[in-house]
Amino acid sequence: MNLFDLTGKTAIVTGSTKGIGEAIAHRLAEHGAQVVVSSRKADACEKVAGDINAKYGKGKTVAAPIPCNINHKEQLQQLVDQSRKTFGRIDILVCNAALNPYYGPMSGMPDEAFDKIMGANVRSNHWLCQMVLPEMVERKDGSVIIVSSIGGLRGSPVLGAYCISKAADMQLARNLAVEYGQHGIRANCIAPGLIRTDFARALWENPETLKRSTAGAALRRIGEPDEIAGAAVFLASKAGAFTTGQTFVIDGGALA
């Protein structure tokens, strides 16, 4: 038995048209899963789904584009309903989409920015779990994966609310693990360090900035999105069958 085989499983991956989310969607499909590609822009979803189908489909559809703005509960419900209509079931939920509209000390943060961060990075994950978990309970099987950040494990003078939201995601996974473990459902977080994504572009685009950003990491380099995807495959598959309530730090040794 291949411990990483995801044949017959269906995964929703939010924020999966670029960066870490796109890498996860590709790797889940490579290991046999059907994948729902989702972000706000329909054309971006269609492109990534097309790429996945061309690479792993072997003549059949293994990836479906379903656009969704995670800030709106009704759109999340449509995402879940359409995913079920397309593939019949949801076995894996990857909550990757997140935002950070404010950079600076929390003393100057507008209420609107704080609410937006908590809504998108925490509440939307809670909503999605509420929508997907009942069918997992019926089957006594399922995996919830929340992409957090090492920011949830330390303070920041410029990303305070973002870090708070990512710490909350870790607790969300722990709580889901405790509440739903009796039903065979697992919930875990992945906490990446500095990864080469558009989201973190300000920290790596300039060579000198990149050098400073990675100076404290044991590997002395930035991570690539695909270096996060393997953890998602592990947590979604039988290889991670006894793993729940955990936060996997993948940061090149930055916290070491």
Residue pairs with C-beta under 8 A, 6 or more apart in sequence:
1 238
3 237
3 238
3 239
4 31
4 233
4 234
4 237
4 238
4 239
5 31
5 32
5 237
5 238
6 28
6 31
6 32
6 33
6 92
6 233
6 236
6 237
7 32
7 33
8 32
9 32
9 33
9 34
9 91
9 92
9 236
10 33
10 34
10 35
10 36
10 83
10 87
10 88
10 89
10 90
10 91
10 92
11 25
11 28
11 33
11 34
11 35
11 36
11 90
11 91
11 92
11 93
11 94
11 236
12 36
12 38
12 79
12 80
12 83
12 90
12 92
12 93
12 94
12 128
12 132
13 21
13 24
13 25
13 28
13 35
13 36
13 37
13 38
13 94
13 96
14 21
14 38
14 39
14 68
14 70
14 79
14 94
14 95
14 96
14 97
14 124
14 128
15 21
15 38
15 39
15 70
15 96
15 97
15 98
15 147
16 22
16 24
16 25
16 35
16 37
16 38
16 39
16 45
16 48
16 94
16 96
17 37
17 38
17 39
17 41
17 44
17 45
17 47
17 48
18 39
18 44
18 197
18 198
19 195
19 197
19 198
19 199
19 225
20 96
20 147
20 192
20 195
20 197
20 225
20 228
20 229
21 39
21 94
21 96
21 97
21 147
22 48
22 225
23 225
23 226
23 228
23 229
24 94
24 96
24 147
24 228
24 229
24 232
25 35
25 37
25 48
25 52
25 63
26 51
26 52
26 55
26 56
26 226
26 229
27 226
27 229
27 230
27 232
27 233
28 35
28 92
28 94
28 229
28 232
28 233
28 236
29 35
29 52
29 55
29 56
29 62
29 63
30 55
30 56
31 233
31 237
33 62
33 91
33 92
33 236
34 61
34 62
34 63
34 64
34 87
35 49
35 52
35 62
35 63
35 64
36 63
36 64
36 66
36 79
36 83
36 86
36 87
37 45
37 48
37 49
37 52
37 63
37 64
37 65
37 66
38 45
38 65
38 66
38 67
38 68
38 79
38 97
39 45
39 67
39 68
39 97
40 67
40 68
40 69
41 67
42 65
42 67
45 65
45 66
45 67
46 65
48 63
48 65
49 63
49 64
49 65
50 63
50 65
52 62
52 63
53 61
53 62
53 63
56 62
56 63
57 63
64 83
64 86
64 87
66 78
66 79
66 82
66 83
66 86
68 75
68 76
68 78
68 79
69 75
70 76
70 97
70 120
70 124
70 128
71 116
71 119
71 120
71 124
73 127
76 124
76 127
76 128
76 131
77 131
79 128
80 90
80 128
80 131
80 132
83 90
84 90
84 135
89 135
89 139
90 132
90 135
90 136
90 142
91 136
91 139
91 141
91 142
91 143
91 236
92 142
92 143
92 144
92 145
92 236
93 128
93 129
93 132
93 142
93 143
93 144
93 145
94 145
94 146
94 147
94 232
94 236
95 124
95 125
95 128
95 129
95 144
95 145
95 146
95 147
95 169
96 147
97 120
97 124
98 120
98 121
98 147
98 165
98 166
98 199
99 116
99 117
99 120
99 121
100 117
100 159
100 161
100 162
100 199
101 113
101 116
101 117
102 109
102 110
102 113
102 114
102 117
102 161
103 158
103 159
104 158
105 157
105 158
105 160
106 160
106 161
109 160
109 161
113 161
114 161
117 161
117 162
117 165
118 161
118 164
118 165
118 168
121 162
121 165
121 166
121 168
121 169
122 165
122 168
122 169
122 172
125 146
125 169
125 172
126 172
129 144
129 172
129 176
129 187
132 142
132 144
133 142
133 144
133 176
133 180
133 185
135 142
136 142
136 180
136 183
136 185
137 180
137 183
137 185
139 184
140 183
140 184
140 185
141 184
141 185
142 180
142 184
142 185
142 186
143 185
143 186
143 187
143 188
143 235
143 236
143 240
144 173
144 176
144 185
144 186
144 187
144 188
145 187
145 188
145 189
145 190
145 232
145 235
145 236
146 169
146 170
146 172
146 173
146 187
146 188
146 189
146 190
147 189
147 190
147 192
147 228
148 166
148 167
148 169
148 170
148 173
148 189
148 190
148 191
148 247
149 162
149 163
149 166
149 191
149 192
150 191
150 192
150 193
150 249
150 251
150 254
150 255
151 159
151 162
151 163
151 166
152 163
152 164
152 165
152 166
152 167
152 168
152 169
152 170
152 191
152 247
153 167
153 170
153 191
153 247
153 249
153 255
154 163
154 255
155 163
156 162
156 163
166 191
169 189
170 189
170 191
170 247
172 187
173 187
173 188
173 189
173 245
173 246
173 247
174 187
174 245
176 185
176 187
177 186
177 187
177 188
177 244
177 245
178 245
180 187
181 244
181 245
185 244
186 235
186 240
186 241
186 243
186 244
187 244
187 245
188 235
188 240
188 243
188 244
188 245
188 246
188 247
188 248
189 246
189 247
189 248
190 228
190 231
190 232
190 235
190 247
190 248
190 250
191 247
191 248
191 249
191 250
191 251
192 223
192 228
192 250
192 251
193 217
193 223
193 249
193 250
193 251
193 252
193 254
193 255
194 200
194 203
194 204
194 213
194 214
194 217
194 222
194 223
194 251
194 252
194 254
195 222
195 223
195 224
195 225
195 227
195 228
196 204
196 222
196 223
196 224
196 225
197 225
202 209
203 209
203 210
203 213
204 210
204 213
204 222
210 222
213 222
214 220
214 221
214 222
214 252
216 254
217 251
217 252
217 253
217 254
218 252
218 253
218 254
218 256
219 252
219 253
220 252
221 252
222 252
223 250
223 251
223 252
227 250
228 250
231 248
231 250
233 239
234 240
234 243
235 243
235 248
249 255
